[in-house]
Amino acid sequence: MRFGLLSLGTLATVGGLAQAQCPDYTTFSQSPQSNLSTGPLKLPFMRPAPACRTFNSSSVEKVISDMKARLKDPDLARLFENTFPNTLDTTVKYFNSTENLAFIITGDITAQWLRDTGNQFAHYHSLLGQDKELATLVKAVINNEARYVSQYPYCGAFQPPPESGLAPTHNDYADNVIVNPPVNNLTVFECKYEIDSLCGFLKLSRSYYQATNDPSIMNDNWHSAISQIFRVVEEQSQASFDENFNFISFYNWTGGPGALSPAVNNAGNGEPKAYTGLVGTHHRPSDDLSTFAFLTPANAMLSVELGHLADILDSAKQSKNVSTLARQWSSRIHDAIWDTTLVDNIFAYETNGLGGRYVMDDANVPSLLSLPYLGFLDKTSPAYVATRKVLLSRQNPYYAKGKTFGGIGGPHVDAWNPWPMSQISSIFGTDDDDEITTALYLIANNTAGLGLIHESIDIYNTTSYTRPWFAWANSYFAEMLLDLADRKPHLIFRNNVSYVPGQ
């Protein structure tokens, strides 16, 4: 499933070169371009020409200049220069500030994923208060997603809004898949239910408000979306059977013959679950089927984001009843994670409330490895430290290590293709300088000479990778470097002075 065409014709933010003169970034990103870095890796400059960039921001350019002046390794500087602006450079497929609508693609797949978008913009958070145009773009993204969630709260990936004039993309993997409640594939690209997708919408909303104190995002579309999120939370926390053994189903997805969309047992409902206080999900953040419904890291993210939702509603003096409900659910889910997923101080990745538990991790965030990044616990938590040790070892079935690259992957590709994203999460989860440096250079040394962060890398042949253009991974890497710039400047800077964009 590989889609993508860099289209500039509908963008109010881009001018200059005609669309036909701008390269398809999927092709562009697979070959090293010019102006190699001066470090030993000699990484190429991989940004499109300014006139071909899908959104331009002077504040983003300033951060790039600031970081390049501080980073002591020219290869890391080049990686930051390529990755930090990648979302704005390449994925703003449509933006109209008057309509308050924006359509953001994930990279080489022409669809907007709620989860990806929330992460693609995370590293711009501190700039929104000072960059009005960038804030207006994010506000338009939120409004477009609010419309999606209001109509299809169980879906995670969407087609362009009709106002854009962009044609929907045909998704082969959605063919012959029966979804209940039914969906319209002219609006929905893929309707795999993943609770972290709704968390992504909450994350983008609260980060915007926290940076701008602008309550105008809380319009009718947004409040309708929030109402639908609580509907899903309520429905998916229920047990599969009621007291009379009536099977309770609010969503099912039959799957199909494709490897990424296998048939789902129990008439598309997956494995049964009991009530625990957690919220069930059908698919993981990787878009793969869950083994058991209660995905621990997704629930951790939900607990955190519901707490943030309550905070921004209280700050804006809106919907006190919703704020109260959010705090209740946040607390209930938090307690259920600690009460039902931890055995011998090790978190399970998935549970079912019936004694079933799966100890593993997947690279996609939210993951167990990313629990500190999510804000669920401190990286020094004994349970996290013990779980992390398991995850980064052979005890995790999806941990793999070759001669020059290793990490956590998942079944989305295969067991011997770990994802650089997992090494990024590992950096967020430690204060150990040696661990950070080792993980950082595992990533930097394994871009196939292209200076971009890929989805996964084959441990037997590190020049073999998946997804040349994966904006979320690029954004996550840049976000991690900015985190180190603040808390560990001596590791990456010429001096030991912290740097935070916008301050």
Salt bridges, closest charged atoms under 4 A:
GLU61 OE2 - ARG47 NH2 2.69
GLU61 OE2 - ARG53 NH1 3.99
ASP66 OD2 - LYS62 NZ 2.86
GLU81 OE2 - LYS68 NZ 3.12
GLU81 OE1 - ARG78 NE 2.98
ASP89 OD2 - ARG47 NE 2.74
ASP89 OD1 - ARG53 NE 3.97
ASP108 OD1 - ARG467 NH2 2.73
ASP116 OD1 - ARG115 NE 3.55
GLU163 OE2 - ARG147 NH1 2.90
ASP172 OD1 - HIS170 NE2 3.15
ASP175 OD2 - HIS170 NE2 2.96
GLU190 OE2 - LYS192 NZ 3.81
GLU194 OE1 - ARG115 NH1 2.87
ASP196 OD2 - ARG115 NH1 3.39
GLU235 OE2 - ARG231 NE 3.21
ASP287 OD1 - ARG115 NH2 3.11
ASP288 OD1 - HIS412 ND1 3.20
GLU305 OE2 - ARG206 NH2 2.88
ASP311 OD1 - ARG327 NH2 2.89
ASP314 OD1 - LYS320 NZ 3.58
ASP314 OD2 - ARG327 NH2 2.83
ASP335 OD1 - HIS334 ND1 3.22
GLU350 OE2 - ARG284 NE 2.78
ASP431 OD1 - LYS379 NZ 3.89
ASP431 OD1 - ARG487 NH1 2.75
ASP433 OD1 - LYS488 NZ 2.69
ASP433 OD2 - HIS490 NE2 2.86
GLU435 OE1 - ARG388 NH2 3.36
ASP483 OD2 - ARG487 NE 2.57
